[in-house]
Amino acid sequence: MEAGMNPSLEAAKAYHLRCTLSFGDIYAQILIWMLVIFASLAAGLGLMGASKPLFALVGVGLILVVSLPFLLFAFTTTLLNHIALEPKA
């Protein structure tokens, strides 16, 4: 160990941070969220045609705002599940 080097810093250098996330791991999440977006836009267009534009805008906005936290939670948990600390050889 070098003079003045922090022991916890030396322990941190003993590991590799490896991410094994691939596009296939999040593919289904992206497809489901796109389905939610298209369904909300279809509902919004349907309400626009029924002369209720305010309900259409509120409905689309509400669906997007409510679904976004679930999407972000799914992405971050999937990413965190694919991060590994591996000891150096």
Secondary structure by P-SEA (a helix, b strand, c coil): ccccccaaaaaaacbbbbbccccccaaaaaaaaaaaaaaaaaaaaaaaaaccaaaaaaaaaaaaaaaaaaaaaaaaaaaaaabbbbccc
